């Protein structure tokens, strides 16, 4: 396998002349216009802070205090 470029092998082109004819210096880019700063949006007044809900404390107790009295006559009728 030959390591010379195909254009040299097939057409007999001198790469130094070809490079000089087909390349040029890169053009300097135009400087981009500077960005304008945005106007700040109107700041809404801060809402009043919400007080945290009181924490519930679980206390063990007798079930009689937790459950209401049961009326057996009403339960049987329904």
mmCIF file of the N, C-alpha and C atoms, coordinates in Angstrom:
data_MODEL
# 
_entry.id   MODEL 
# 
loop_
_atom_site.group_PDB 
_atom_site.id 
_atom_site.type_symbol 
_atom_site.label_atom_id 
_atom_site.label_alt_id 
_atom_site.label_comp_id 
_atom_site.label_asym_id 
_atom_site.label_entity_id 
_atom_site.label_seq_id 
_atom_site.pdbx_PDB_ins_code 
_atom_site.Cartn_x 
_atom_site.Cartn_y 
_atom_site.Cartn_z 
_atom_site.occupancy 
_atom_site.B_iso_or_equiv 
_atom_site.pdbx_formal_charge 
_atom_site.auth_seq_id 
_atom_site.auth_comp_id 
_atom_site.auth_asym_id 
_atom_site.auth_atom_id 
_atom_site.pdbx_PDB_model_num 
ATOM 1   N N  . UNK A 1 1  ? 0.856   -1.169 0.000   1.00 0.00 ? 1  UNK A N  1 
ATOM 2   C CA . UNK A 1 1  ? 0.000   0.000  0.000   1.00 0.00 ? 1  UNK A CA 1 
ATOM 3   C C  . UNK A 1 1  ? 0.898   1.227  0.000   1.00 0.00 ? 1  UNK A C  1 
ATOM 4   N N  . UNK A 1 2  ? 0.619   2.102  -0.892  1.00 0.00 ? 2  UNK A N  1 
ATOM 5   C CA . UNK A 1 2  ? 1.409   3.319  -1.024  1.00 0.00 ? 2  UNK A CA 1 
ATOM 6   C C  . UNK A 1 2  ? 0.835   4.392  -0.097  1.00 0.00 ? 2  UNK A C  1 
ATOM 7   N N  . UNK A 1 3  ? 1.700   5.131  0.590   1.00 0.00 ? 3  UNK A N  1 
ATOM 8   C CA . UNK A 1 3  ? 1.250   6.142  1.543   1.00 0.00 ? 3  UNK A CA 1 
ATOM 9   C C  . UNK A 1 3  ? 1.169   7.537  0.934   1.00 0.00 ? 3  UNK A C  1 
ATOM 10  N N  . UNK A 1 4  ? 1.346   7.677  -0.342  1.00 0.00 ? 4  UNK A N  1 
ATOM 11  C CA . UNK A 1 4  ? 1.198   8.990  -0.973  1.00 0.00 ? 4  UNK A CA 1 
ATOM 12  C C  . UNK A 1 4  ? -0.267  9.187  -1.331  1.00 0.00 ? 4  UNK A C  1 
ATOM 13  N N  . UNK A 1 5  ? -0.761  10.411 -1.255  1.00 0.00 ? 5  UNK A N  1 
ATOM 14  C CA . UNK A 1 5  ? -2.164  10.666 -1.562  1.00 0.00 ? 5  UNK A CA 1 
ATOM 15  C C  . UNK A 1 5  ? -2.506  10.290 -3.003  1.00 0.00 ? 5  UNK A C  1 
ATOM 16  N N  . UNK A 1 6  ? -3.759  9.933  -3.230  1.00 0.00 ? 6  UNK A N  1 
ATOM 17  C CA . UNK A 1 6  ? -4.218  9.486  -4.547  1.00 0.00 ? 6  UNK A CA 1 
ATOM 18  C C  . UNK A 1 6  ? -4.078  10.588 -5.586  1.00 0.00 ? 6  UNK A C  1 
ATOM 19  N N  . UNK A 1 7  ? -4.280  11.844 -5.198  1.00 0.00 ? 7  UNK A N  1 
ATOM 20  C CA . UNK A 1 7  ? -4.176  12.945 -6.169  1.00 0.00 ? 7  UNK A CA 1 
ATOM 21  C C  . UNK A 1 7  ? -2.756  13.054 -6.723  1.00 0.00 ? 7  UNK A C  1 
ATOM 22  N N  . UNK A 1 8  ? -1.767  12.719 -5.905  1.00 0.00 ? 8  UNK A N  1 
ATOM 23  C CA . UNK A 1 8  ? -0.371  12.753 -6.355  1.00 0.00 ? 8  UNK A CA 1 
ATOM 24  C C  . UNK A 1 8  ? -0.108  11.568 -7.281  1.00 0.00 ? 8  UNK A C  1 
ATOM 25  N N  . UNK A 1 9  ? -0.591  10.396 -6.908  1.00 0.00 ? 9  UNK A N  1 
ATOM 26  C CA . UNK A 1 9  ? -0.327  9.194  -7.708  1.00 0.00 ? 9  UNK A CA 1 
ATOM 27  C C  . UNK A 1 9  ? -1.044  9.246  -9.052  1.00 0.00 ? 9  UNK A C  1 
ATOM 28  N N  . UNK A 1 10 ? -2.316  9.653  -9.058  1.00 0.00 ? 10 UNK A N  1 
ATOM 29  C CA . UNK A 1 10 ? -3.104  9.580  -10.290 1.00 0.00 ? 10 UNK A CA 1 
ATOM 30  C C  . UNK A 1 10 ? -2.864  10.760 -11.226 1.00 0.00 ? 10 UNK A C  1 
ATOM 31  N N  . UNK A 1 11 ? -2.742  11.967 -10.671 1.00 0.00 ? 11 UNK A N  1 
ATOM 32  C CA . UNK A 1 11 ? -2.642  13.151 -11.523 1.00 0.00 ? 11 UNK A CA 1 
ATOM 33  C C  . UNK A 1 11 ? -1.248  13.753 -11.547 1.00 0.00 ? 11 UNK A C  1 
ATOM 34  N N  . UNK A 1 12 ? -0.373  13.301 -10.679 1.00 0.00 ? 12 UNK A N  1 
ATOM 35  C CA . UNK A 1 12 ? 0.984   13.845 -10.648 1.00 0.00 ? 12 UNK A CA 1 
ATOM 36  C C  . UNK A 1 12 ? 1.030   15.277 -10.148 1.00 0.00 ? 12 UNK A C  1 
ATOM 37  N N  . UNK A 1 13 ? 0.176   15.622 -9.173  1.00 0.00 ? 13 UNK A N  1 
ATOM 38  C CA . UNK A 1 13 ? 0.086   16.986 -8.655  1.00 0.00 ? 13 UNK A CA 1 
ATOM 39  C C  . UNK A 1 13 ? 1.178   17.205 -7.616  1.00 0.00 ? 13 UNK A C  1 
ATOM 40  N N  . UNK A 1 14 ? 1.830   18.388 -7.677  1.00 0.00 ? 14 UNK A N  1 
ATOM 41  C CA . UNK A 1 14 ? 2.792   18.787 -6.650  1.00 0.00 ? 14 UNK A CA 1 
ATOM 42  C C  . UNK A 1 14 ? 1.981   19.337 -5.474  1.00 0.00 ? 14 UNK A C  1 
ATOM 43  N N  . UNK A 1 15 ? 2.073   18.680 -4.339  1.00 0.00 ? 15 UNK A N  1 
ATOM 44  C CA . UNK A 1 15 ? 1.242   19.065 -3.198  1.00 0.00 ? 15 UNK A CA 1 
ATOM 45  C C  . UNK A 1 15 ? 1.568   20.454 -2.669  1.00 0.00 ? 15 UNK A C  1 
ATOM 46  N N  . UNK A 1 16 ? 2.818   20.890 -2.740  1.00 0.00 ? 16 UNK A N  1 
ATOM 47  C CA . UNK A 1 16 ? 3.160   22.235 -2.263  1.00 0.00 ? 16 UNK A CA 1 
ATOM 48  C C  . UNK A 1 16 ? 2.459   23.296 -3.097  1.00 0.00 ? 16 UNK A C  1 
ATOM 49  N N  . UNK A 1 17 ? 2.460   23.127 -4.432  1.00 0.00 ? 17 UNK A N  1 
ATOM 50  C CA . UNK A 1 17 ? 1.779   24.098 -5.298  1.00 0.00 ? 17 UNK A CA 1 
ATOM 51  C C  . UNK A 1 17 ? 0.263   24.030 -5.099  1.00 0.00 ? 17 UNK A C  1 
ATOM 52  N N  . UNK A 1 18 ? -0.252  22.817 -4.997  1.00 0.00 ? 18 UNK A N  1 
ATOM 53  C CA . UNK A 1 18 ? -1.700  22.647 -4.810  1.00 0.00 ? 18 UNK A CA 1 
ATOM 54  C C  . UNK A 1 18 ? -2.144  23.302 -3.500  1.00 0.00 ? 18 UNK A C  1 
ATOM 55  N N  . UNK A 1 19 ? -1.364  23.121 -2.424  1.00 0.00 ? 19 UNK A N  1 
ATOM 56  C CA . UNK A 1 19 ? -1.696  23.694 -1.122  1.00 0.00 ? 19 UNK A CA 1 
ATOM 57  C C  . UNK A 1 19 ? -1.701  25.218 -1.201  1.00 0.00 ? 19 UNK A C  1 
ATOM 58  N N  . UNK A 1 20 ? -0.700  25.805 -1.845  1.00 0.00 ? 20 UNK A N  1 
ATOM 59  C CA . UNK A 1 20 ? -0.617  27.268 -1.962  1.00 0.00 ? 20 UNK A CA 1 
ATOM 60  C C  . UNK A 1 20 ? -1.784  27.817 -2.778  1.00 0.00 ? 20 UNK A C  1 
ATOM 61  N N  . UNK A 1 21 ? -2.216  27.093 -3.807  1.00 0.00 ? 21 UNK A N  1 
ATOM 62  C CA . UNK A 1 21 ? -3.289  27.580 -4.668  1.00 0.00 ? 21 UNK A CA 1 
ATOM 63  C C  . UNK A 1 21 ? -4.674  27.399 -4.031  1.00 0.00 ? 21 UNK A C  1 
ATOM 64  N N  . UNK A 1 22 ? -4.844  26.400 -3.193  1.00 0.00 ? 22 UNK A N  1 
ATOM 65  C CA . UNK A 1 22 ? -6.183  26.059 -2.698  1.00 0.00 ? 22 UNK A CA 1 
ATOM 66  C C  . UNK A 1 22 ? -6.430  26.384 -1.228  1.00 0.00 ? 22 UNK A C  1 
ATOM 67  N N  . UNK A 1 23 ? -5.517  27.072 -0.611  1.00 0.00 ? 23 UNK A N  1 
ATOM 68  C CA . UNK A 1 23 ? -5.737  27.463 0.782   1.00 0.00 ? 23 UNK A CA 1 
ATOM 69  C C  . UNK A 1 23 ? -5.559  28.957 0.918   1.00 0.00 ? 23 UNK A C  1 
ATOM 70  N N  . UNK A 1 24 ? -6.160  29.501 1.938   1.00 0.00 ? 24 UNK A N  1 
ATOM 71  C CA . UNK A 1 24 ? -6.021  30.925 2.234   1.00 0.00 ? 24 UNK A CA 1 
ATOM 72  C C  . UNK A 1 24 ? -6.172  31.110 3.733   1.00 0.00 ? 24 UNK A C  1 
ATOM 73  N N  . UNK A 1 25 ? -5.763  32.260 4.208   1.00 0.00 ? 25 UNK A N  1 
ATOM 74  C CA . UNK A 1 25 ? -5.876  32.526 5.637   1.00 0.00 ? 25 UNK A CA 1 
ATOM 75  C C  . UNK A 1 25 ? -7.338  32.719 6.002   1.00 0.00 ? 25 UNK A C  1 
ATOM 76  N N  . UNK A 1 26 ? -7.657  32.303 7.162   1.00 0.00 ? 26 UNK A N  1 
ATOM 77  C CA . UNK A 1 26 ? -9.034  32.448 7.634   1.00 0.00 ? 26 UNK A CA 1 
ATOM 78  C C  . UNK A 1 26 ? -9.333  33.919 7.876   1.00 0.00 ? 26 UNK A C  1 
ATOM 79  N N  . UNK A 1 27 ? -10.535 34.314 7.489   1.00 0.00 ? 27 UNK A N  1 
ATOM 80  C CA . UNK A 1 27 ? -10.977 35.689 7.713   1.00 0.00 ? 27 UNK A CA 1 
ATOM 81  C C  . UNK A 1 27 ? -11.270 35.873 9.200   1.00 0.00 ? 27 UNK A C  1 
ATOM 82  N N  . UNK A 1 28 ? -10.923 37.033 9.691   1.00 0.00 ? 28 UNK A N  1 
ATOM 83  C CA . UNK A 1 28 ? -11.242 37.337 11.085  1.00 0.00 ? 28 UNK A CA 1 
ATOM 84  C C  . UNK A 1 28 ? -12.750 37.518 11.196  1.00 0.00 ? 28 UNK A C  1 
ATOM 85  N N  . UNK A 1 29 ? -13.339 36.911 12.205  1.00 0.00 ? 29 UNK A N  1 
ATOM 86  C CA . UNK A 1 29 ? -14.784 37.025 12.381  1.00 0.00 ? 29 UNK A CA 1 
ATOM 87  C C  . UNK A 1 29 ? -15.131 38.410 12.891  1.00 0.00 ? 29 UNK A C  1 
ATOM 88  N N  . UNK A 1 30 ? -16.325 38.859 12.502  1.00 0.00 ? 30 UNK A N  1 
ATOM 89  C CA . UNK A 1 30 ? -16.806 40.132 13.012  1.00 0.00 ? 30 UNK A CA 1 
ATOM 90  C C  . UNK A 1 30 ? -17.066 39.970 14.501  1.00 0.00 ? 30 UNK A C  1 
ATOM 91  N N  . UNK A 1 31 ? -16.720 40.969 15.267  1.00 0.00 ? 31 UNK A N  1 
ATOM 92  C CA . UNK A 1 31 ? -17.035 40.838 16.695  1.00 0.00 ? 31 UNK A CA 1 
ATOM 93  C C  . UNK A 1 31 ? -18.551 40.840 16.887  1.00 0.00 ? 31 UNK A C  1 
ATOM 94  N N  . UNK A 1 32 ? -19.009 39.975 17.743  1.00 0.00 ? 32 UNK A N  1 
ATOM 95  C CA . UNK A 1 32 ? -20.444 39.903 18.004  1.00 0.00 ? 32 UNK A CA 1 
ATOM 96  C C  . UNK A 1 32 ? -20.853 41.115 18.817  1.00 0.00 ? 32 UNK A C  1 
ATOM 97  N N  . UNK A 1 33 ? -22.074 41.562 18.588  1.00 0.00 ? 33 UNK A N  1 
ATOM 98  C CA . UNK A 1 33 ? -22.532 42.733 19.330  1.00 0.00 ? 33 UNK A CA 1 
ATOM 99  C C  . UNK A 1 33 ? -22.758 42.347 20.784  1.00 0.00 ? 33 UNK A C  1 
ATOM 100 N N  . UNK A 1 34 ? -22.446 43.250 21.672  1.00 0.00 ? 34 UNK A N  1 
ATOM 101 C CA . UNK A 1 34 ? -22.611 42.914 23.097  1.00 0.00 ? 34 UNK A CA 1 
ATOM 102 C C  . UNK A 1 34 ? -24.091 42.801 23.453  1.00 0.00 ? 34 UNK A C  1 
ATOM 103 N N  . UNK A 1 35 ? -24.390 41.931 24.356  1.00 0.00 ? 35 UNK A N  1 
ATOM 104 C CA . UNK A 1 35 ? -25.769 41.754 24.783  1.00 0.00 ? 35 UNK A CA 1 
ATOM 105 C C  . UNK A 1 35 ? -26.181 42.891 25.706  1.00 0.00 ? 35 UNK A C  1 
ATOM 106 N N  . UNK A 1 36 ? -27.424 43.296 25.554  1.00 0.00 ? 36 UNK A N  1 
ATOM 107 C CA . UNK A 1 36 ? -27.956 44.331 26.431  1.00 0.00 ? 36 UNK A CA 1 
ATOM 108 C C  . UNK A 1 36 ? -28.488 43.656 27.694  1.00 0.00 ? 36 UNK A C  1 
ATOM 109 N N  . UNK A 1 37 ? -28.239 44.235 28.834  1.00 0.00 ? 37 UNK A N  1 
ATOM 110 C CA . UNK A 1 37 ? -28.767 43.614 30.055  1.00 0.00 ? 37 UNK A CA 1 
ATOM 111 C C  . UNK A 1 37 ? -30.289 43.741 30.098  1.00 0.00 ? 37 UNK A C  1 
ATOM 112 N N  . UNK A 1 38 ? -30.926 42.722 30.593  1.00 0.00 ? 38 UNK A N  1 
ATOM 113 C CA . UNK A 1 38 ? -32.386 42.744 30.700  1.00 0.00 ? 38 UNK A CA 1 
ATOM 114 C C  . UNK A 1 38 ? -32.812 43.613 31.876  1.00 0.00 ? 38 UNK A C  1 
ATOM 115 N N  . UNK A 1 39 ? -33.981 44.203 31.718  1.00 0.00 ? 39 UNK A N  1 
ATOM 116 C CA . UNK A 1 39 ? -34.534 44.964 32.825  1.00 0.00 ? 39 UNK A CA 1 
ATOM 117 C C  . UNK A 1 39 ? -35.070 43.965 33.843  1.00 0.00 ? 39 UNK A C  1 
ATOM 118 N N  . UNK A 1 40 ? -34.836 44.212 35.114  1.00 0.00 ? 40 UNK A N  1 
ATOM 119 C CA . UNK A 1 40 ? -35.353 43.263 36.111  1.00 0.00 ? 40 UNK A CA 1 
ATOM 120 C C  . UNK A 1 40 ? -36.874 43.315 36.155  1.00 0.00 ? 40 UNK A C  1 
ATOM 121 N N  . UNK A 1 41 ? -37.485 42.162 36.363  1.00 0.00 ? 41 UNK A N  1 
ATOM 122 C CA . UNK A 1 41 ? -38.938 42.098 36.464  1.00 0.00 ? 41 UNK A CA 1 
ATOM 123 C C  . UNK A 1 41 ? -39.367 42.724 37.782  1.00 0.00 ? 41 UNK A C  1 
ATOM 124 N N  . UNK A 1 42 ? -40.606 43.195 37.792  1.00 0.00 ? 42 UNK A N  1 
ATOM 125 C CA . UNK A 1 42 ? -41.132 43.785 39.019  1.00 0.00 ? 42 UNK A CA 1 
ATOM 126 C C  . UNK A 1 42 ? -41.198 42.702 40.086  1.00 0.00 ? 42 UNK A C  1 
ATOM 127 N N  . UNK A 1 43 ? -40.684 43.025 41.230  1.00 0.00 ? 43 UNK A N  1 
ATOM 128 C CA . UNK A 1 43 ? -40.634 42.055 42.316  1.00 0.00 ? 43 UNK A CA 1 
ATOM 129 C C  . UNK A 1 43 ? -41.960 42.080 43.062  1.00 0.00 ? 43 UNK A C  1 
ATOM 130 N N  . UNK A 1 44 ? -42.615 40.928 43.158  1.00 0.00 ? 44 UNK A N  1 
ATOM 131 C CA . UNK A 1 44 ? -43.869 40.827 43.899  1.00 0.00 ? 44 UNK A CA 1 
ATOM 132 C C  . UNK A 1 44 ? -43.564 40.883 45.392  1.00 0.00 ? 44 UNK A C  1 
ATOM 133 N N  . UNK A 1 45 ? -44.462 41.488 46.159  1.00 0.00 ? 45 UNK A N  1 
ATOM 134 C CA . UNK A 1 45 ? -44.206 41.533 47.599  1.00 0.00 ? 45 UNK A CA 1 
ATOM 135 C C  . UNK A 1 45 ? -44.199 40.117 48.169  1.00 0.00 ? 45 UNK A C  1 
ATOM 136 N N  . UNK A 1 46 ? -43.322 39.903 49.098  1.00 0.00 ? 46 UNK A N  1 
ATOM 137 C CA . UNK A 1 46 ? -43.186 38.569 49.689  1.00 0.00 ? 46 UNK A CA 1 
ATOM 138 C C  . UNK A 1 46 ? -44.407 38.270 50.550  1.00 0.00 ? 46 UNK A C  1 
ATOM 139 N N  . UNK A 1 47 ? -45.017 37.092 50.382  1.00 0.00 ? 47 UNK A N  1 
ATOM 140 C CA . UNK A 1 47 ? -46.171 36.757 51.224  1.00 0.00 ? 47 UNK A CA 1 
ATOM 141 C C  . UNK A 1 47 ? -45.719 36.517 52.661  1.00 0.00 ? 47 UNK A C  1 
ATOM 142 N N  . UNK A 1 48 ? -46.674 36.691 53.555  1.00 0.00 ? 48 UNK A N  1 
ATOM 143 C CA . UNK A 1 48 ? -46.340 36.487 54.964  1.00 0.00 ? 48 UNK A CA 1 
ATOM 144 C C  . UNK A 1 48 ? -46.021 35.018 55.185  1.00 0.00 ? 48 UNK A C  1 
ATOM 145 N N  . UNK A 1 49 ? -45.040 34.735 55.994  1.00 0.00 ? 49 UNK A N  1 
ATOM 146 C CA . UNK A 1 49 ? -44.706 33.326 56.220  1.00 0.00 ? 49 UNK A CA 1 
ATOM 147 C C  . UNK A 1 49 ? -45.836 32.610 56.949  1.00 0.00 ? 49 UNK A C  1 
ATOM 148 N N  . UNK A 1 50 ? -46.076 31.382 56.558  1.00 0.00 ? 50 UNK A N  1 
ATOM 149 C CA . UNK A 1 50 ? -47.126 30.578 57.166  1.00 0.00 ? 50 UNK A CA 1 
ATOM 150 C C  . UNK A 1 50 ? -46.542 29.884 58.391  1.00 0.00 ? 50 UNK A C  1 
ATOM 151 N N  . UNK A 1 51 ? -47.267 30.000 59.484  1.00 0.00 ? 51 UNK A N  1 
ATOM 152 C CA . UNK A 1 51 ? -46.795 29.377 60.723  1.00 0.00 ? 51 UNK A CA 1 
ATOM 153 C C  . UNK A 1 51 ? -46.899 27.862 60.581  1.00 0.00 ? 51 UNK A C  1 
ATOM 154 N N  . UNK A 1 52 ? -45.921 27.131 61.063  1.00 0.00 ? 52 UNK A N  1 
ATOM 155 C CA . UNK A 1 52 ? -46.002 25.675 60.960  1.00 0.00 ? 52 UNK A CA 1 
ATOM 156 C C  . UNK A 1 52 ? -47.133 25.135 61.828  1.00 0.00 ? 52 UNK A C  1 
ATOM 157 N N  . UNK A 1 53 ? -47.744 24.052 61.371  1.00 0.00 ? 53 UNK A N  1 
ATOM 158 C CA . UNK A 1 53 ? -48.837 23.436 62.115  1.00 0.00 ? 53 UNK A CA 1 
ATOM 159 C C  . UNK A 1 53 ? -48.300 22.885 63.435  1.00 0.00 ? 53 UNK A C  1 
ATOM 160 N N  . UNK A 1 54 ? -49.103 22.987 64.476  1.00 0.00 ? 54 UNK A N  1 
ATOM 161 C CA . UNK A 1 54 ? -48.631 22.451 65.758  1.00 0.00 ? 54 UNK A CA 1 
ATOM 162 C C  . UNK A 1 54 ? -48.464 20.934 65.651  1.00 0.00 ? 54 UNK A C  1 
ATOM 163 N N  . UNK A 1 55 ? -47.449 20.448 66.278  1.00 0.00 ? 55 UNK A N  1 
ATOM 164 C CA . UNK A 1 55 ? -47.186 19.013 66.208  1.00 0.00 ? 55 UNK A CA 1 
ATOM 165 C C  . UNK A 1 55 ? -48.085 18.284 67.189  1.00 0.00 ? 55 UNK A C  1 
ATOM 166 N N  . UNK A 1 56 ? -48.584 17.142 66.753  1.00 0.00 ? 56 UNK A N  1 
ATOM 167 C CA . UNK A 1 56 ? -49.435 16.333 67.614  1.00 0.00 ? 56 UNK A CA 1 
ATOM 168 C C  . UNK A 1 56 ? -48.562 15.409 68.438  1.00 0.00 ? 56 UNK A C  1 
ATOM 169 N N  . UNK A 1 57 ? -48.940 15.297 69.661  1.00 0.00 ? 57 UNK A N  1 
ATOM 170 C CA . UNK A 1 57 ? -48.211 14.409 70.554  1.00 0.00 ? 57 UNK A CA 1 
ATOM 171 C C  . UNK A 1 57 ? -49.111 13.209 70.816  1.00 0.00 ? 57 UNK A C  1 
ATOM 172 N N  . UNK A 1 58 ? -48.630 12.034 70.498  1.00 0.00 ? 58 UNK A N  1 
ATOM 173 C CA . UNK A 1 58 ? -49.398 10.825 70.748  1.00 0.00 ? 58 UNK A CA 1 
ATOM 174 C C  . UNK A 1 58 ? -49.163 10.368 72.180  1.00 0.00 ? 58 UNK A C  1 
ATOM 175 N N  . UNK A 1 59 ? -50.279 10.201 72.882  1.00 0.00 ? 59 UNK A N  1 
ATOM 176 C CA . UNK A 1 59 ? -50.185 9.749  74.265  1.00 0.00 ? 59 UNK A CA 1 
ATOM 177 C C  . UNK A 1 59 ? -51.004 8.478  74.414  1.00 0.00 ? 59 UNK A C  1 
ATOM 178 N N  . UNK A 1 60 ? -50.428 7.463  74.991  1.00 0.00 ? 60 UNK A N  1 
ATOM 179 C CA . UNK A 1 60 ? -51.218 6.247  75.197  1.00 0.00 ? 60 UNK A CA 1 
ATOM 180 C C  . UNK A 1 60 ? -52.303 6.487  76.251  1.00 0.00 ? 60 UNK A C  1 
ATOM 181 N N  . UNK A 1 61 ? -53.445 5.869  76.041  1.00 0.00 ? 61 UNK A N  1 
ATOM 182 C CA . UNK A 1 61 ? -54.539 6.019  77.000  1.00 0.00 ? 61 UNK A CA 1 
ATOM 183 C C  . UNK A 1 61 ? -55.481 4.845  76.888  1.00 0.00 ? 61 UNK A C  1 
ATOM 184 N N  . UNK A 1 62 ? -56.472 4.789  77.739  1.00 0.00 ? 62 UNK A N  1 
ATOM 185 C CA . UNK A 1 62 ? -57.420 3.680  77.678  1.00 0.00 ? 62 UNK A CA 1 
ATOM 186 C C  . UNK A 1 62 ? -58.328 3.819  76.461  1.00 0.00 ? 62 UNK A C  1 
ATOM 187 N N  . UNK A 1 63 ? -58.786 2.680  75.923  1.00 0.00 ? 63 UNK A N  1 
ATOM 188 C CA . UNK A 1 63 ? -59.643 2.684  74.740  1.00 0.00 ? 63 UNK A CA 1 
ATOM 189 C C  . UNK A 1 63 ? -61.022 3.253  75.045  1.00 0.00 ? 63 UNK A C  1 
ATOM 190 N N  . UNK A 1 64 ? -61.453 3.223  76.266  1.00 0.00 ? 64 UNK A N  1 
ATOM 191 C CA . UNK A 1 64 ? -62.771 3.756  76.610  1.00 0.00 ? 64 UNK A CA 1 
ATOM 192 C C  . UNK A 1 64 ? -62.849 5.248  76.290  1.00 0.00 ? 64 UNK A C  1 
ATOM 193 N N  . UNK A 1 65 ? -61.772 5.964  76.450  1.00 0.00 ? 65 UNK A N  1 
ATOM 194 C CA . UNK A 1 65 ? -61.771 7.398  76.153  1.00 0.00 ? 65 UNK A CA 1 
ATOM 195 C C  . UNK A 1 65 ? -61.709 7.650  74.648  1.00 0.00 ? 65 UNK A C  1 
ATOM 196 N N  . UNK A 1 66 ? -61.120 6.728  73.892  1.00 0.00 ? 66 UNK A N  1 
ATOM 197 C CA . UNK A 1 66 ? -60.993 6.921  72.453  1.00 0.00 ? 66 UNK A CA 1 
ATOM 198 C C  . UNK A 1 66 ? -62.275 6.554  71.713  1.00 0.00 ? 66 UNK A C  1 
ATOM 199 N N  . UNK A 1 67 ? -63.001 5.525  72.189  1.00 0.00 ? 67 UNK A N  1 
ATOM 200 C CA . UNK A 1 67 ? -64.218 5.065  71.527  1.00 0.00 ? 67 UNK A CA 1 
ATOM 201 C C  . UNK A 1 67 ? -65.433 5.628  72.248  1.00 0.00 ? 67 UNK A C  1 
ATOM 202 N N  . UNK A 1 68 ? -66.444 5.971  71.447  1.00 0.00 ? 68 UNK A N  1 
ATOM 203 C CA . UNK A 1 68 ? -67.683 6.458  72.043  1.00 0.00 ? 68 UNK A CA 1 
ATOM 204 C C  . UNK A 1 68 ? -68.508 5.294  72.555  1.00 0.00 ? 68 UNK A C  1 
ATOM 205 N N  . UNK A 1 69 ? -69.510 5.593  73.336  1.00 0.00 ? 69 UNK A N  1 
ATOM 206 C CA . UNK A 1 69 ? -70.370 4.510  73.828  1.00 0.00 ? 69 UNK A CA 1 
ATOM 207 C C  . UNK A 1 69 ? -71.151 3.886  72.671  1.00 0.00 ? 69 UNK A C  1 
ATOM 208 N N  . UNK A 1 70 ? -71.352 2.609  72.720  1.00 0.00 ? 70 UNK A N  1 
ATOM 209 C CA . UNK A 1 70 ? -72.045 1.878  71.667  1.00 0.00 ? 70 UNK A CA 1 
ATOM 210 C C  . UNK A 1 70 ? -73.438 1.537  72.167  1.00 0.00 ? 70 UNK A C  1 
ATOM 211 N N  . UNK A 1 71 ? -74.445 1.937  71.366  1.00 0.00 ? 71 UNK A N  1 
ATOM 212 C CA . UNK A 1 71 ? -75.825 1.607  71.712  1.00 0.00 ? 71 UNK A CA 1 
ATOM 213 C C  . UNK A 1 71 ? -76.189 0.342  70.950  1.00 0.00 ? 71 UNK A C  1 
ATOM 214 N N  . UNK A 1 72 ? -76.365 -0.754 71.639  1.00 0.00 ? 72 UNK A N  1 
ATOM 215 C CA . UNK A 1 72 ? -76.615 -2.036 70.991  1.00 0.00 ? 72 UNK A CA 1 
ATOM 216 C C  . UNK A 1 72 ? -77.970 -2.074 70.292  1.00 0.00 ? 72 UNK A C  1 
ATOM 217 N N  . UNK A 1 73 ? -78.971 -1.394 70.804  1.00 0.00 ? 73 UNK A N  1 
ATOM 218 C CA . UNK A 1 73 ? -80.297 -1.412 70.182  1.00 0.00 ? 73 UNK A CA 1 
ATOM 219 C C  . UNK A 1 73 ? -80.249 -0.741 68.808  1.00 0.00 ? 73 UNK A C  1 
ATOM 220 N N  . UNK A 1 74 ? -79.502 0.335  68.665  1.00 0.00 ? 74 UNK A N  1 
ATOM 221 C CA . UNK A 1 74 ? -79.397 1.040  67.385  1.00 0.00 ? 74 UNK A CA 1 
ATOM 222 C C  . UNK A 1 74 ? -78.608 0.193  66.399  1.00 0.00 ? 74 UNK A C  1 
ATOM 223 N N  . UNK A 1 75 ? -77.554 -0.473 66.862  1.00 0.00 ? 75 UNK A N  1 
ATOM 224 C CA . UNK A 1 75 ? -76.744 -1.313 65.979  1.00 0.00 ? 75 UNK A CA 1 
ATOM 225 C C  . UNK A 1 75 ? -77.534 -2.508 65.461  1.00 0.00 ? 75 UNK A C  1 
ATOM 226 N N  . UNK A 1 76 ? -78.360 -3.121 66.295  1.00 0.00 ? 76 UNK A N  1 
ATOM 227 C CA . UNK A 1 76 ? -79.121 -4.292 65.880  1.00 0.00 ? 76 UNK A CA 1 
ATOM 228 C C  . UNK A 1 76 ? -80.240 -3.916 64.919  1.00 0.00 ? 76 UNK A C  1 
ATOM 229 N N  . UNK A 1 77 ? -80.823 -2.750 65.065  1.00 0.00 ? 77 UNK A N  1 
ATOM 230 C CA . UNK A 1 77 ? -81.945 -2.340 64.223  1.00 0.00 ? 77 UNK A CA 1 
ATOM 231 C C  . UNK A 1 77 ? -81.478 -2.022 62.807  1.00 0.00 ? 77 UNK A C  1 
ATOM 232 N N  . UNK A 1 78 ? -80.283 -1.520 62.646  1.00 0.00 ? 78 UNK A N  1 
ATOM 233 C CA . UNK A 1 78 ? -79.786 -1.094 61.347  1.00 0.00 ? 78 UNK A CA 1 
ATOM 234 C C  . UNK A 1 78 ? -79.232 -2.177 60.563  1.00 0.00 ? 78 UNK A C  1 
# 
